């Protein structure tokens, strides 16, 4: 047991979809664990543990609580794709916010590091909604999971940071993407392709969405590569969690 605890990962990373992080975790150990009646596919190395929760706040909250209970991490990270809310949030750029706002209830989480504001919204924001969110909260990007992961971290007194890569600009819109999100948080890519296949006017937008999502995923994987470095001989201290920030609530 002592040996097991010695190498317990200090960082828990909650992603939405596996394809967003697959390039960085291909050599991590994969296993399945059950908690609270749910089975989770978990990726681990000596530096971190990563779980893909699915899209949406409820899936992110449930997985965050399970991972905190199972691994007792020092830091939990919400990582994934986000939509840009202004011209400064360019496709492929990383957003590590100083402030996260839950648009559902207006609650705010301040962190000691980071820059700007990320707002969490309960659905895929279209162009009109993006403009309203930008105006209401002064945010540069929007996602669906960060606030839920942050709330789980705060409840368990665990450090928290969000790392998001912009996959769609403030003026990009693809109609009705939320219809392709399953109730368990999976994204139904096949259904999206079939939907677009009989609508030729969407083909260019679909290709644009695919390319931009891939650019954003590459940015996330580049950030995650730090966790592929060998663990320090003296263990993982707080300053070693990641050189780009260790947010605290």
N, C-alpha and C positions, 0 to 999 in steps of 0.2 A: 504494500500500500504506500509506504514512504517513497519508493521509487516512482510509483504512479503519480503521486502528488508533485514530486520534483519536476516532472516534465509536463504537468498540466498546463495547457496553453493559457496565457494571460489575456489574450485578445480574442473576442468573439465577433465575427463578421457576419452580418445579416444581409444577404443579397436578395434580389427579387427573383431573377431567372438565371438558370445555370449558364445559358449562352452568353450572358453579359460578363462572366468571369472565367469561362472555361479555359481560355488561353493561359491564365495564370495558375490554375490549380490542377493542371493535368497530371502532375506528379505527386499530388497530395494523397494521403491514405483516404480511401472512401469506405464508409461503413454505414450501417443502418441501426438506429436506436429508437426505442419507443418511449414516449413520455406523455402522460395525460390522455392516453387512448389514441395518440397519433404516432405514426412512424415517420422518422425523418432521415433523409440521406445527408450524412455529415462528412465533410472533408477536413482533414487535420494534418498539421505538421507540428514541429516543436514550437513554432512561434505563434500559431493561431489555429482556430477552429472556424469553419465557414459553413453556413447552412443557407440554402436557397428557399426562401419562405413562400414565394409566389407574389403576385401583384396585389396591392391593397393593404389598408391599415390593419384589418382584423387578422389576416395571415401573418403580417409582420409582428404584431403584438404577441400572438400565440407562440410563434417560434422564438421570439426574444425571451419571453418568460421561461420557456423550456430550456434554452441554451444557458441562461443565467443559472438556473437551478442545477443543471447537469455539470457545468464546468466552472462555476464561480469565477468568471473572468474579472480582471481589473478594469477592462475597457471593452465597450461594445460599440461597433461601428455599423452604421446604416450605409450601405454602398449600393449604387445602382444608377439608372438613367433618370434624367430630369428634363423638363421642358424649359426653354429660355423665356424670360418675361420681358427682356429688353434687348437692345442691340448689342450690349456688352457681353451677353451670354452667347458666345459663338459655339457652333456645333463642334464637339470634341474637346471643349474646354472643361476643366475641373472646377467644381464649386465646393469649397470647404467653408461652410457658413459660420459666422460668429453668432447668428441668431436663427432660431427655427420657430415658425409660427404655425399653429394648428388652425386652419381657416374654419374648422368646424365649431370651435368654442373660443377662438381668439387667444388661447393660452400661448405663452412665450417661453422659450428656453434660451438662456444666454450661456455662451461658452467662453472660456478664457482665451481661446485662440480661434483663428478663422477670420473670414472677411465677408461682409454682406449678409443678406437675409435669404433664407429658403423658406417657402411656404408649402405646407402639405395640404392637398385638396383631395376630396373624396372620390374623384373620378378623373378621367383623362380630360384635361382642360383644352377647350378649343380656343381659337384666336380671340373671340370676344371675352371669354372667361379669363384668359391670360391678361388681357388689358385691364380688366377689373381687379384682378389679384395684384397686379403691379401697382396700380393706383392706390388700392386700399392698404397694402402692407409695405410698399417700397421694396419689394423683393425682386431679386434678379432671376430666380428660378423656382420652379414648382415640381413637386414630386407627390407620391401618394403614401409613402411609408415612414419617412424620417420621424415625424412627430410621434407616431405610435411606438417606434423603437425607443425614442428618447423617453417617453413616458414610462416604459418598462424599466429602463435603466435608472431613472430617477427614483422609482418606487423601491428598487433594490439597492440604492446608493452605489451604483456602478458608474464609472466614467463613461462619457459618451462623446462621439464625434460623428458627423455625417460627411460622406465623400460622394458627390454626385457628378456625373458626366453629362453634359448637355447633348441630347440626341435630336432635338427639334427646336428650331428657332422660334422666336416670338410670333412670327408671321406665317408659320407653317401649320397647315391643318389637313387632317385626313378624316373624312366624315365617319362618325360612329365607331371609333376604335374600342370603346368600352364594351360593345356587344361581343367582342372576341375574347373577353376576359371571363374565364370560367369561375364558378362559385368558389372553387378551392384556390383561386389565384393563378392558375395556369393561363398562359396566353395561347389561344387556339390559332396557331399560325396557318394551319391547313384551311381553316374556315375563312381566314382573311384572304388567302390566295384565291379560293373559290369565289368569294364575294367580288373580288376585283377582276377575276378572269372574264366575267361577262359585262364588265363596265370599262371599256377601253379608255375612257377619259381619266380613269384612275391609275393606269399603268405607270405613267411617268411619276406620279406621286408615290406609288408603292415602291418603285425603284429608289426614289429619293429617300424615302423612309428607311429602307433596308441599308443603303450606303451610310446614312447618317448614324443609324443605330450601331453599325459596325465600327465607325470611327469613335463613337462614344465608348463602346466596349473595349476598344484598343487602349483608350486613355485609362479606363479603370484597371485593365490588366497591367499596364505599365506601372500604375501606382501600387498595385498588389505585389509586384515583383519584389519589393523590399522584404516581404515575408517569406520569400524563397531563399533568402540568405541564411547561412548557418547560424544557429543560435549561439549567443555569447557564452563563453565559458563561465561567466559569473552570473548567468541567468538573465531574464528579461526584466530590466528595471523600467520605471515609468518613462525615463527619457529615451528608452530604446523601443518604445511601442511603435513609433513611426516618426521619422524626421520632419514630417509635414504637419505635426500637431497631435496633441493628446487632450482633447476637450474635457472639461470638468463641469458638471452642473453646479 
